[in-house]
Amino acid sequence: MIEKMKHAYIVCRRQERAATVDRLGELGIVHVVDVQPAQSSELEDRQSEASRVEDVLNALHQYQPEDGGEGLAEPMTGEDGQPPELLTRRVLKLLDQLEAAEEEEAHWSALRDRIEPWGGFSRSTFDRLTDYGLALRLAAVPAKESLPELPEEAMVWEVNRDRRRRYLLLAAPAGIELPEQPTAFVPPAETDLSVIARKVEEAREKQEQTKAQLRQHSPAQPVLADYLRRLRSAIEFARARAGMGEAEAVCYLRGYIPAGQQEPLRVAAQRHGWGLLLQEPAKDDPHIPTKIRLARWVEPIRLVFQAMGIMPGYWEIDISAWFMVFLSIFFAILFGDAGYGALFLVLTLVLRKVFPKAPSQPFWLFGIFSASTIAWGVMAGTYFGIQVEPDSALGFLRVEALTKEANVQKLCFLLGAIHLTIAHAWNAMIYGRSLKTLSEIAWIAVLWGNYYLAQVLVLGIPQPPLMLPLYATGLAGVVLFSNPDRNPLRLIGGGVGALLLGLVNSFVDVVSYIRLYAVGAATVAVAESFNHMAWDFLPSWGTFLVGAAILLLGHGLNVVLGLMSVLVHGVRLNVLEFSQHLGLQWSGNAYRPLQRLDSETGESN
């Protein structure tokens, strides 16, 4: 659920501005927002340094030690007592050197490409002959193009040719002018190909030497990452100080705290002599942060929200539990294979053993997804793309209804109708005794009419008797109660407008859940195809490795595509279809209190 927030104003004396922000950071419960635009030289310096460190980290990530060694220890210690700052400057200098070497190589390589068609010649000799009065011109002309008429005394030598051009040397005695066409190629000052080739090689050697030095610095990435965390924390404190409001001899800071943590802030205010005002946040306040408290079994879904960068607004609804339940179902159907589910579960348990100190949420999340995939795959009777027979060892667990395509499609429509019904039922509970509650109930009737209509249009099922009454009741309710108004014209007009905007979308949304069947069937079909491809190779010992490679690569690719489909389809059905029917816009910003980092771990205390 979304925790209640209190809007807080904290007032202190002007000379205690910095100390107040530091003490609030130690308290670690106030989400600070700017009273005025945060501007200060300290803030700009910190932000610039953080940007440089980010650039360095991104660069070093590309230059891991080739031999797996630890690199140089020397860059980790600096004489100025600030190893991260020194390391940042050193790496930036190396990056500048690398860029200069790359530009140098590009320059000489381009020059070589210009000169090579003409062969090796001396620019100085060319200039001397011109000084003696001999008219000389180097020209490149299209291979199939004829030369314009030249003076009789002029001579032409074809120096080289390729598929597109001929490279010519035109010469004429003193006093004879060559025509303006073809356009002359003016040779650069350096035309010695051996010299140019040496310059290219020298530039490449500089690059390799610089890259080797970057690889030697690469093991210092954890030091820089910790430095970046501390910089970002310092930036937040500098922004809090610079963004405080001022009034004569006092400064004041604005922020938000969870309603359940008011007492620690009151105690701190009394101890340090702050003025404190706590009040309910305004309905139109766009800065209220969202803090979600989740049940233990729902907590893993927070990872999905963080990965996608989404957060419900403070005045919106927390759908985490329903998101968790339906995403687990969608994950299972999209993979549709008990073998894959078992593989995921084994990998999850193994990784948990390998990383016992890692956060538990990712392992719980994939454990739940794995279990749901196993359950669906067992009921569908599918194991790594192999369909088990009813009379086999695993066949008695198979649910025959789920082996028929029409039943699975119908189930997908049913899931859609249930999922979207929950959204409108939730809205109805929020509206309470309002007439708009009846509008939400009417939309539920429309959704179930859509459910039956989808079966008629997609599956060819005869029209159920209940479909038309559902539509009649639902459409009438939407028109009458969507926009309650004492003026009948406005009431009917607003209701018809809401109906026209939502009717088609609601039907399309129910039908869109068939993507679960389509993708799940494709996943199983791809697995079957790779099994058939590999089968011809497996019986023979000579080609066994080929068959095994096909199975490994094929199923590996299928798993990757399945994970992508979960993001594209499974998450979408929650974030878009379900959220739109609920009116959820994901407009929130996360609650991030001002917190001092722990001096040893670099984590927020």
Protein Blocks (a to p, Z undefined) as FASTA:
>chain_A
ZZddddddddddfklmmmmmmmmmmnopaccddfbdcddfklmmmmmmmmmmmmmmmmmm
mmccfklpnbjfklmpcfklpaklmmmmmmmmmmmmmmmmmmmmmmmmmmmmmmmmnopa
dfklmmmmmmnopacddddddfkbccddddfkbccddfbdcfkbccddddddehiacdfb
dcdddddfblcfklmmmmmmmmmmmmmmmmmmmmmmmmmmmmmmmmmmmmmmmmmmmmmm
mmpccehjbccddddddfklmmmmmmmmmmnopacddddddfklckbccdddddfklmmm
mmmmmmnopacdfklccfklmmmmmmmmmmmmmnopaklmmmmmmmmmmmmmmmmmbcfk
lmmmmmmmmmmmmmmmmmnopaehiacdfklmklmmpcfklmpmklmmmmmmmmmmmmmm
mmmmmmmmmnmmafklmmmmmmmmmmmmmmmmmmmmmnopacdfklmmmmmmmmmmmmmm
mmgcfblklmmmmmmmmmmmmmmmmmmmmmmmmmmmmmmmmmmmmmmmmmmmmmmmmmpm
klmmmmmmmmmmmmmmmmmmmmmmmmmmmmmmmmmmmmmmnopaolaccddddddddfkl
opaZZ
